[in-house]
Amino acid sequence: MNKRKPFLFSLLNIPPKPLFCNPFSLMALNQTQTQTQTRTTHPDLPPNDELLCSNPQQNQDEQSCSSLSDTPPSQIGCPGKYLSGESRVERAWAHWTKLGRPKLIVAPMVDNSELPFRMLCRKYGAEAAYTPMLHSRIFTENEKYRNQEFTTCKEDRPLFVQFCANDPDVLLEAARRVEPYCDYVDINLGCPQRIARRGNYGAFLMDNLPLVKSLVEKLALNLSVPVSCKIRVFPNLQDTLKYAKMLEDAGCSLLAVHGRTRDEKDGKKFRADWNAIKAVKNALRIPVLANGNIRHIDDVRNCLEETEADGVLSAESLLENPALFAGFRTADWVADDEKENLDGKLDQADLLLEYLKLCERYPVPWRMIRAHVHKMLGDWFRIQPHVREDLNAQSRLTFEFLYSLVDRLRELGVRIPLYQKDT
Ligand SMILES: Cc1cc2nc3c(=O)[nH]c(=O)nc-3n(C[C@H](O)[C@H](O)[C@H](O)COP(=O)(O)O)c2cc1C
């Protein structure tokens, strides 16, 4: 890997993260291979994809591994309760500053921003990360769901743990279980999918702002870690600003704004509205993060400049290129005549191999691994589609199979570098 200091770090005056991590503890992995009973399984995936990728007992570091379900709810009191608005804002900034004011952040992604992927992104420049959305009710009720869907380790910080919810008491109970392991408990107020409409959570709570207010207040008054929210914008800017102010007043300590409306589901079709994000940033006093339209590191810089946000979230582009925040870019974002000089000496297959090693260390369901293989090697499969077909035909994945799949692509002569350029 080219170890040049990525330009953004110079720009932001932040030292690059060390390239190696040495996680010491695994949590929440005390069950044997088992089927997840509580989540919606992907209809197009073989049932074995619901299994953990390896026997956690074989992977646990000998040093302290604990089950989340053994963790007692936090005993710490109610820090936000008696604070005035002014003090709450000061406290929000003090916390953000204590975390190093991370600017480059892995967005929450169901089945995709799991521990090994977060650790890979952290190695390549991400300064904070969200877990996938967890369902607060299922999280409180089902130990298997907790153990399988939320894992973390000492190096996995700063960490936002995201829940969807529509009942303040249930949300608090879920949040109390994770607060010792994270830096924010986040409320998903942006999911626009049908499942969120049916479940009455995510962006569909935009139709019930008093309920949203009660969710935020409940956490802000009772948790020891701050509460953050991730929202979508309303079609009308004034509605968005009123909404954002309400969240701040209710005790939200950090707001991530996805600059698309609830109806703008297709991120490729609709550009996120950075002006709306900028208006929210200007109207609020707590830290604000921008989300949408980040395809490469120039977008990161432009987004920070244009929105004046305190950080950016990236989702889709990181799936294809987990090294985006370290300045690596896919071929789409480099002119043909520049390519020869800008080979970053790193490619998506290298990143996939690193990801697989992290999965051996931090077991996750195979369905997550399968999804990442398709995303990271999508361009490679387009050149050798029969290799993709072999992967799809494999109802039970193994690490051996996946490592050999990368070898096969390389033997077939496929290599698509990631590029690096100072801009
Ligand atoms: C696979 C996938 C899963 C996602 N899951 C979540 C989620 O669990 N919670 C959430 O708030 N947003 C979720 N999102 C939305 C992203 O966090 C992000 O808001 C959206 O993709 C826009 O960012 P982007 O333009 O960088 O992709 C998901 C997006 C993707 C692509």
The ligand as an SDF file (V2000), in Angstrom:
LIG
                    3D

 31 33  0  0  0  0  0  0  0  0999 V2000
  -26.8330   -1.0160    2.2940 C   0  0  0  0  0  0  0  0  0  0  0  0
  -27.3370    0.1980    3.0180 C   0  0  0  0  0  0  0  0  0  0  0  0
  -27.8890    0.0710    4.2710 C   0  0  0  0  0  0  0  0  0  0  0  0
  -28.3280    1.2130    4.9710 C   0  0  0  0  0  0  0  0  0  0  0  0
  -28.7900    1.0710    6.2460 N   0  0  0  0  0  0  0  0  0  0  0  0
  -29.0520    2.1910    6.9850 C   0  0  0  0  0  0  0  0  0  0  0  0
  -29.3050    2.0950    8.3790 C   0  0  0  0  0  0  0  0  0  0  0  0
  -29.2530    1.0220    8.9700 O   0  0  0  0  0  0  0  0  0  0  0  0
  -29.5780    3.2510    9.0560 N   0  0  0  0  0  0  0  0  0  0  0  0
  -29.5900    4.4760    8.4350 C   0  0  0  0  0  0  0  0  0  0  0  0
  -29.8180    5.4830    9.1030 O   0  0  0  0  0  0  0  0  0  0  0  0
  -29.3230    4.5770    7.1190 N   0  0  0  0  0  0  0  0  0  0  0  0
  -29.0320    3.4730    6.4050 C   0  0  0  0  0  0  0  0  0  0  0  0
  -28.6670    3.5950    5.0930 N   0  0  0  0  0  0  0  0  0  0  0  0
  -28.5850    4.9420    4.4940 C   0  0  0  0  0  0  0  0  0  0  0  0
  -27.1600    5.4950    4.6090 C   0  0  0  0  0  0  0  0  0  0  0  0
  -26.7290    5.5660    5.9430 O   0  0  0  0  0  0  0  0  0  0  0  0
  -27.0540    6.8690    3.9660 C   0  0  0  0  0  0  0  0  0  0  0  0
  -27.8890    7.7540    4.6610 O   0  0  0  0  0  0  0  0  0  0  0  0
  -27.4830    6.8760    2.5000 C   0  0  0  0  0  0  0  0  0  0  0  0
  -27.0080    5.7400    1.8070 O   0  0  0  0  0  0  0  0  0  0  0  0
  -26.9410    8.1320    1.8110 C   0  0  0  0  0  0  0  0  0  0  0  0
  -25.5320    8.1690    1.8930 O   0  0  0  0  0  0  0  0  0  0  0  0
  -24.6100    7.8520    0.6150 P   0  0  0  0  0  0  0  0  0  0  0  0
  -25.0490    8.8260   -0.4460 O   0  0  0  0  0  0  0  0  0  0  0  0
  -23.2150    8.0490    1.0710 O   0  0  0  0  0  0  0  0  0  0  0  0
  -24.8980    6.4350    0.1940 O   0  0  0  0  0  0  0  0  0  0  0  0
  -28.2520    2.4830    4.3770 C   0  0  0  0  0  0  0  0  0  0  0  0
  -27.6900    2.5960    3.0890 C   0  0  0  0  0  0  0  0  0  0  0  0
  -27.2290    1.4820    2.4250 C   0  0  0  0  0  0  0  0  0  0  0  0
  -26.6280    1.6460    1.0610 C   0  0  0  0  0  0  0  0  0  0  0  0
  1  2  1  0
  2  3  1  0
  2 30  2  0
  3  4  2  0
  4  5  1  0
  4 28  1  0
  5  6  2  0
  6  7  1  0
  6 13  1  0
  7  8  2  0
  7  9  1  0
  9 10  1  0
 10 11  2  0
 10 12  1  0
 12 13  2  0
 13 14  1  0
 14 15  1  0
 14 28  1  0
 15 16  1  0
 16 17  1  0
 16 18  1  0
 18 19  1  0
 18 20  1  0
 20 21  1  0
 20 22  1  0
 22 23  1  0
 23 24  1  0
 24 25  2  0
 24 26  1  0
 24 27  1  0
 28 29  2  0
 29 30  1  0
 30 31  1  0
M  END
$$$$
